[in-house]
Amino acid sequence: MRVLVVGTLPGGIRRAEERLLEAGHEVVRCHEPGDTSFPCAGLVEDRGCPLEQAPVDVVVTARDRPWPRPSPFEDGATCALRQHAPLVVLGTALHPFESWVARSVDDDADLVDACEEAAAAPLPRHSEIATEATRGVLTRVGVDPADTAAIVRHQRGSLLVELDLAPHPDGVEGNMVANVITALRSFDPHAAGINVSIARRG
C-alpha cells in the first residue's frame, strides 16, 4: 500500500511514517525531514509531487494538536482529497476534515489497520454515481432499477466497479458499462483506469 503522510507538525508525521513502514507499507511525503512547510516537493527541482509520480492508496494526516484549520504541513491532504484518495485522521477529534474522513483513530497503534480498511473500503460517492448511471439505463429499457446497485473501490489508482444487477433484457449491459465509465470519468478524471464487473441475478 502506498500512503501519503502529512500532519500538523513534523514529529507527528515522523511517528505515523514509522508505524506504516514497520508494517511494510510504502510511505511518501510532501516534505522531507527538516524541510520547512514551503515549498512542497512538487515545487522542488529533481523531487516532484508524489501524487503525480504514482497513485496513493490512502492519505494520512497525523494531528498532534486540536487545530480547527489545516496546518501548512497538511497541504498535501487537500491535494490528495482532490484526487479522491481516502483520508485517515490520526489524533485529535477537532480538525477541519470532517466531511472527507474515511477513518479516524486516536492511537498510533490503530493507524495501520485504519489505513488498510480505508484503502479497501467502497468509495461512497463513486458508488452512488455508478449506481445512478446503471439505474438510468435500466429505466430507459423499462426495468425497475430499485434492486440494482454498484460498489466502487480504489485499487492502485484505478477504480474497480462491481455491478449487482436485477434481471434485465439481453443487449443492455454494454450500455450500462459505458454509462458507468462516462459518469465516473467525469467525476474522477484522476483515476488511472476503470474496470467494471457484472453480477447478474436471475
The 8 nearest C-alpha neighbors of each residue, nearest first, counted from 0:
[[1, 24, 25, 56, 2, 55, 115, 57],
 [2, 0, 25, 55, 56, 26, 24, 3],
 [3, 1, 26, 57, 55, 58, 56, 27],
 [2, 4, 58, 27, 28, 26, 59, 55],
 [5, 3, 59, 28, 58, 60, 2, 12],
 [4, 6, 60, 73, 12, 59, 72, 61],
 [7, 5, 61, 60, 73, 12, 62, 8],
 [6, 8, 70, 62, 72, 73, 61, 63],
 [7, 9, 10, 6, 11, 12, 72, 63],
 [8, 10, 12, 11, 13, 6, 7, 32],
 [11, 9, 13, 12, 8, 14, 63, 7],
 [12, 10, 14, 13, 9, 61, 8, 63],
 [11, 13, 9, 15, 6, 10, 14, 61],
 [12, 14, 16, 10, 11, 15, 9, 17],
 [15, 13, 17, 11, 16, 12, 10, 18],
 [16, 14, 18, 12, 17, 13, 11, 19],
 [15, 17, 13, 19, 14, 18, 20, 12],
 [16, 18, 20, 14, 15, 19, 21, 13],
 [19, 17, 15, 21, 16, 20, 14, 22],
 [18, 20, 22, 16, 21, 17, 24, 111],
 [19, 21, 23, 17, 24, 22, 18, 16],
 [20, 22, 18, 23, 19, 17, 24, 16],
 [23, 21, 19, 20, 24, 18, 111, 17],
 [24, 22, 20, 21, 19, 25, 0, 18],
 [23, 25, 20, 0, 19, 22, 1, 26],
 [24, 26, 1, 0, 2, 20, 27, 23],
 [27, 25, 2, 3, 1, 24, 16, 20],
 [28, 26, 3, 2, 49, 4, 25, 29],
 [29, 27, 30, 3, 4, 5, 26, 31],
 [28, 30, 40, 39, 75, 31, 48, 49],
 [31, 29, 28, 39, 34, 40, 32, 36],
 [30, 32, 34, 33, 28, 29, 40, 35],
 [33, 31, 34, 30, 9, 13, 35, 10],
 [32, 34, 31, 35, 9, 30, 36, 10],
 [35, 33, 31, 32, 30, 36, 37, 38],
 [34, 36, 37, 33, 38, 30, 72, 39],
 [35, 37, 72, 71, 38, 34, 39, 30],
 [38, 36, 39, 35, 71, 34, 72, 30],
 [37, 39, 42, 36, 40, 43, 35, 41],
 [38, 40, 37, 41, 29, 42, 30, 36],
 [41, 39, 43, 29, 47, 48, 42, 46],
 [40, 42, 48, 47, 39, 43, 46, 49],
 [43, 41, 40, 39, 38, 44, 47, 48],
 [42, 44, 40, 41, 46, 47, 45, 39],
 [43, 45, 46, 42, 47, 41, 40, 48],
 [44, 46, 47, 43, 40, 41, 42, 48],
 [47, 45, 44, 43, 40, 41, 48, 42],
 [46, 48, 41, 40, 45, 49, 43, 42],
 [47, 49, 41, 40, 50, 51, 52, 29],
 [50, 48, 52, 51, 47, 27, 53, 28],
 [51, 49, 48, 52, 53, 54, 55, 79],
 [50, 52, 48, 49, 53, 54, 47, 41],
 [51, 53, 49, 50, 48, 54, 47, 55],
 [54, 52, 51, 50, 55, 49, 156, 155],
 [55, 53, 156, 50, 155, 56, 52, 51],
 [54, 56, 1, 2, 57, 3, 53, 50],
 [57, 55, 1, 118, 2, 0, 84, 155],
 [56, 58, 85, 2, 84, 55, 118, 86],
 [57, 59, 3, 86, 2, 4, 85, 87],
 [60, 58, 87, 4, 86, 88, 5, 3],
 [59, 61, 6, 5, 88, 4, 89, 62],
 [62, 60, 6, 89, 11, 12, 90, 88],
 [63, 61, 90, 7, 6, 64, 89, 60],
 [62, 64, 90, 11, 61, 7, 91, 65],
 [63, 65, 62, 66, 91, 7, 90, 93],
 [66, 64, 93, 91, 94, 67, 63, 92],
 [65, 67, 68, 94, 64, 93, 69, 70],
 [68, 66, 94, 95, 93, 65, 69, 96],
 [69, 67, 95, 66, 70, 94, 96, 65],
 [70, 68, 73, 71, 95, 67, 66, 74],
 [69, 71, 7, 73, 72, 68, 6, 74],
 [70, 72, 73, 36, 74, 69, 7, 37],
 [71, 73, 70, 36, 74, 6, 7, 5],
 [74, 72, 6, 70, 5, 75, 71, 76],
 [75, 73, 76, 77, 72, 71, 78, 70],
 [74, 76, 78, 73, 77, 79, 29, 5],
 [77, 75, 79, 74, 78, 73, 80, 58],
 [76, 78, 80, 75, 79, 74, 81, 73],
 [77, 79, 75, 81, 76, 80, 74, 82],
 [80, 78, 76, 82, 81, 77, 84, 75],
 [81, 79, 83, 77, 82, 84, 78, 76],
 [80, 82, 78, 79, 83, 77, 84, 76],
 [81, 83, 79, 80, 84, 189, 78, 187],
 [84, 82, 80, 81, 85, 79, 187, 189],
 [83, 85, 80, 57, 79, 82, 86, 56],
 [86, 84, 57, 101, 117, 58, 83, 118],
 [87, 85, 58, 100, 101, 59, 57, 84],
 [86, 88, 59, 102, 103, 101, 100, 58],
 [89, 87, 103, 60, 59, 61, 104, 90],
 [90, 88, 61, 104, 105, 62, 103, 60],
 [91, 89, 105, 62, 63, 61, 104, 88],
 [90, 92, 93, 65, 62, 64, 105, 63],
 [91, 93, 94, 90, 65, 105, 103, 88],
 [94, 92, 65, 91, 67, 66, 95, 64],
 [93, 95, 67, 96, 66, 92, 65, 68],
 [94, 96, 67, 68, 97, 69, 93, 66],
 [97, 95, 99, 98, 94, 100, 88, 69],
 [98, 96, 99, 100, 95, 94, 93, 101],
 [97, 99, 96, 100, 95, 101, 86, 94],
 [100, 98, 97, 96, 101, 86, 80, 85],
 [101, 99, 86, 97, 102, 98, 87, 96],
 [100, 102, 86, 85, 87, 117, 99, 103],
 [103, 101, 87, 100, 113, 117, 88, 86],
 [102, 104, 88, 87, 89, 100, 105, 101],
 [105, 103, 89, 106, 90, 88, 109, 110],
 [106, 104, 90, 89, 91, 107, 103, 109],
 [105, 107, 108, 109, 104, 90, 110, 89],
 [108, 106, 110, 109, 105, 15, 89, 18],
 [107, 109, 106, 110, 111, 18, 112, 105],
 [110, 108, 107, 106, 112, 111, 113, 104],
 [109, 111, 113, 107, 112, 108, 114, 104],
 [110, 112, 114, 113, 109, 19, 115, 18],
 [111, 113, 115, 114, 110, 109, 116, 108],
 [114, 112, 110, 116, 111, 115, 117, 102],
 [115, 113, 117, 111, 116, 112, 118, 110],
 [114, 116, 112, 118, 117, 113, 111, 119],
 [117, 115, 113, 119, 114, 118, 120, 112],
 [118, 116, 114, 120, 119, 115, 101, 113],
 [117, 119, 115, 116, 56, 57, 120, 114],
 [120, 118, 116, 117, 115, 121, 152, 153],
 [119, 121, 117, 118, 116, 152, 122, 153],
 [122, 120, 152, 151, 123, 150, 119, 126],
 [121, 123, 125, 152, 151, 124, 126, 120],
 [124, 122, 126, 125, 121, 127, 151, 150],
 [123, 125, 127, 126, 122, 128, 129, 151],
 [126, 124, 128, 122, 127, 123, 151, 129],
 [125, 127, 150, 151, 129, 123, 124, 128],
 [128, 126, 124, 130, 125, 129, 131, 123],
 [127, 129, 131, 125, 130, 126, 132, 124],
 [130, 128, 132, 126, 179, 131, 127, 149],
 [131, 129, 149, 127, 148, 133, 128, 132],
 [130, 132, 134, 128, 133, 129, 135, 127],
 [131, 133, 129, 135, 179, 130, 134, 178],
 [134, 132, 130, 175, 135, 131, 136, 129],
 [133, 135, 144, 137, 131, 136, 132, 138],
 [134, 136, 138, 132, 133, 137, 131, 139],
 [137, 135, 139, 134, 138, 133, 175, 140],
 [138, 136, 134, 142, 140, 139, 135, 144],
 [137, 139, 141, 135, 142, 136, 140, 134],
 [138, 140, 136, 137, 141, 135, 142, 134],
 [141, 139, 137, 138, 142, 136, 168, 171],
 [140, 142, 138, 139, 137, 143, 144, 136],
 [143, 141, 137, 138, 140, 144, 167, 139],
 [142, 144, 145, 138, 141, 137, 146, 134],
 [145, 143, 134, 147, 146, 137, 142, 138],
 [144, 146, 147, 143, 134, 148, 165, 142],
 [147, 145, 144, 165, 148, 164, 143, 163],
 [148, 146, 164, 144, 145, 165, 163, 134],
 [149, 147, 130, 163, 162, 146, 164, 150],
 [150, 148, 162, 130, 161, 126, 129, 163],
 [149, 151, 126, 161, 160, 121, 162, 152],
 [152, 150, 160, 126, 121, 159, 122, 125],
 [153, 151, 121, 159, 122, 158, 120, 154],
 [152, 154, 158, 157, 156, 159, 155, 118],
 [153, 155, 157, 156, 158, 152, 159, 56],
 [156, 154, 157, 54, 56, 153, 55, 0],
 [155, 157, 54, 191, 154, 190, 153, 55],
 [158, 156, 192, 191, 190, 154, 155, 193],
 [157, 159, 193, 153, 152, 192, 154, 194],
 [160, 158, 194, 152, 151, 193, 195, 153],
 [159, 161, 151, 195, 150, 194, 196, 158],
 [160, 162, 196, 150, 149, 197, 195, 151],
 [163, 161, 149, 197, 198, 164, 148, 196],
 [164, 162, 198, 148, 147, 149, 199, 197],
 [165, 163, 147, 199, 162, 200, 198, 166],
 [164, 166, 200, 147, 146, 167, 199, 163],
 [167, 165, 201, 200, 164, 199, 168, 142],
 [166, 168, 165, 142, 169, 137, 164, 171],
 [169, 167, 170, 171, 166, 140, 142, 172],
 [170, 168, 171, 167, 172, 166, 173, 140],
 [169, 171, 172, 168, 173, 174, 167, 175],
 [172, 170, 174, 173, 169, 175, 168, 136],
 [171, 173, 175, 174, 170, 176, 169, 197],
 [172, 174, 176, 175, 171, 177, 170, 178],
 [173, 175, 177, 171, 172, 176, 178, 136],
 [176, 174, 172, 178, 133, 173, 177, 136],
 [175, 177, 179, 173, 178, 174, 172, 180],
 [176, 178, 174, 180, 175, 179, 181, 173],
 [179, 177, 175, 181, 176, 180, 132, 174],
 [178, 180, 176, 129, 182, 132, 177, 181],
 [181, 179, 177, 183, 182, 178, 184, 176],
 [182, 180, 184, 178, 179, 183, 177, 185],
 [183, 181, 179, 185, 180, 184, 178, 186],
 [184, 182, 186, 180, 185, 181, 187, 179],
 [183, 185, 188, 187, 181, 186, 182, 180],
 [184, 186, 182, 183, 187, 188, 181, 180],
 [187, 185, 183, 184, 188, 182, 125, 128],
 [186, 188, 184, 189, 185, 183, 190, 82],
 [187, 189, 184, 190, 185, 186, 183, 82],
 [188, 190, 187, 82, 191, 184, 156, 83],
 [191, 189, 157, 192, 188, 156, 187, 158],
 [190, 192, 157, 156, 189, 193, 158, 54],
 [193, 191, 157, 190, 158, 194, 156, 159],
 [194, 192, 158, 157, 159, 195, 180, 190],
 [193, 195, 159, 160, 158, 192, 196, 157],
 [194, 196, 160, 161, 159, 193, 176, 197],
 [197, 195, 161, 160, 162, 194, 198, 159],
 [198, 196, 162, 161, 199, 163, 195, 164],
 [199, 197, 163, 162, 164, 200, 196, 161],
 [198, 200, 164, 197, 163, 165, 201, 166],
 [201, 199, 165, 166, 164, 198, 163, 167],
 [200, 166, 199, 165, 167, 164, 198, 168]]
